[in-house]
């Protein structure tokens, strides 16, 4: 049976998958109406606006990231990979009331064993779910997910709010459309890094 962290992550990944499908459909519609070579040449000849500078991806300070990696090396549980999925060293933490308001956090360093049977890290996945139980018995889950490279720079981030009824049935799942420049992405990432960097054995 999947843990709540993996269920939360799956919800975020499904939201991301749906967004990717929409983007693919949009791209296909653009291709079907692509200009001819002559039209394209005319477009290129027009003065172009300078491109906006790309938003800087959220990243971990090197010293903080080193502490996070040490925490996972020290406390992480290894799960072997297979042809479809990489292996991982993972930790799950929870705090609060198991049947009420609580927070669940998870971190996985993903990678594969090399020819010498040594684990080679490829990147990380960090998740946090905050559960709030309402007077009606419904539970609102605020969840964040970050995928990073091995140096702690964020490659993808997801945020969603899910509402479950008392039996665990999903009543709503609302992913947030995030702008890479949104300061709350870095702020939330910093909070998650702080937890793992300062986690005691």
ABEGO torsion letter per residue (X at the ends): XBBAAAAAAAAAAAAAAAAAAAAAAAAAAAAAABBBAAAAAAAAABBBBBBBBBBBBBBBBAAAAAAAAAAAAAABBBBBBBAABBBBBBBBBBBEBAABBBBBBBBBBBBBBBAAGBBBBAEBBBBBBBBBBBAAGBBBBBBBBBBBBAAGBBABBBBBBBBBBAAGBBABBBBBBBBAABAAAAAAAAAAAAAAAABBX
